[in-house]
Amino acid sequence: MSPRVLLVNDDGPPGPQSPYIYGLYRHLTTNLRWDVKVVVPSSQKSWIGKAFHIQEITRGRYYYPKEPDGMGEVSSASRPLSEGEVAEWVLLDGTPATCTNIALHNLYPGTIDLVISGPNLGRNSSAALALSSGTIGAAMSSALSQIRSVAISYGTVLHTTPNELFGPANILSGQIIQYLWNNWGKDVGGMRNGEIDMYNVNVPMIMELLNPEGIDVHWTHMWRNSYGRLFKAILTPGATSTTRDVPNKGQDVVRQYPAQQSEPGGDVEGDVSRDEPATLVFKFSPDIQPLITPSLGSLPVGSDGWAIAKGHASVTPLRACFAHVDHDPAAIGPESLRILKL
């Protein structure tokens, strides 16, 4: 039986910052004939992880995508579809994880079998990127509501990515999602009936997708890596920048976004007067090249980072938790040995 699907992302509605969601939506609904609801952030939400905004009121609007690229009109009220419109989506002024939770528990309670988060513009391979990813955060939000979820990311390799790769990537993603849905893995530590909580999928956007045989798909584990400086100081007195260098969650490309696209109240200046020297002003401007262009020899064989570097798609089963370390007293010792002696 086909799943009833919720499609979310962290790139927002179709546009230059979100080029993939409409194509996957059309593939899922037209070719696979799945029932798909779409709830996405109203603007791009990179690097936000599984955050929720708990003080702001989350407001929504309706979105009506059209062929050929999904660009459409926004309405404050639900209305019948106009000529050329293919569906009614929901935009929420919130985080990706917020979109998932509101969709599952407020908009479509009890009617969703599977959450698909993505496709992300850029890879989400490795721990450093995954822990920052709004795409994975949205999928984890689903897993914590005990709903199956798959995060999908399209890794940018060519600049710019040829449009001809979009279709093959959507087809491959559909095949992977179908396989996972029909063969969902077991995990005795899973939160839902002993099942794996969620999967993280990365598809490299390379020309080999056009080959008749496509690209290989590997089961992988997550490459454990780290990052360094993510912010840089703005040293010019009074020069509070109007842009922030925000890479995609997939971290393949650094782009410029107006600071005004942050959440309401997110003024880059805060309470600092324009008349005072800006001594504690920073902008998000990470150096991500070591994360996306590591030497192949430095990558653990079988990891998601290794797979995408080799031109393979990766499928990584994940638990929706911060993993703990099993050490002998906690794992096998009696209760007396579990007491920490200071």
Secondary structure, DSSP 8 states (H G I E B T S, - for coil): ---EEEEE-SS-SSBTTB-SHHHHHHIIIIIS--EEEEEEESS--TT-TT---SSS---EEEEEEBTTT--EEEESS-----TTB---EEEESS-HHHHHHHIIIIISTT--SEEEEEEEEB---SHHHHTT-HHHHHHHHHHTTT-EEEEEEEEE-SSS--GGGHHHHHHHHHHHHHHHHHT--B-TT-SBTTB--EEEEEEEE-GGGGSTT---EEE-B---------EEE--STT---SEEEEE-TB-S-EEEEEGGGS-TT--TTTT--TTS---S-EEE----HHHHS--GGGS-TTBHHHHHHTT-EEEEEE-SS------HHHHHS-GGGGS---
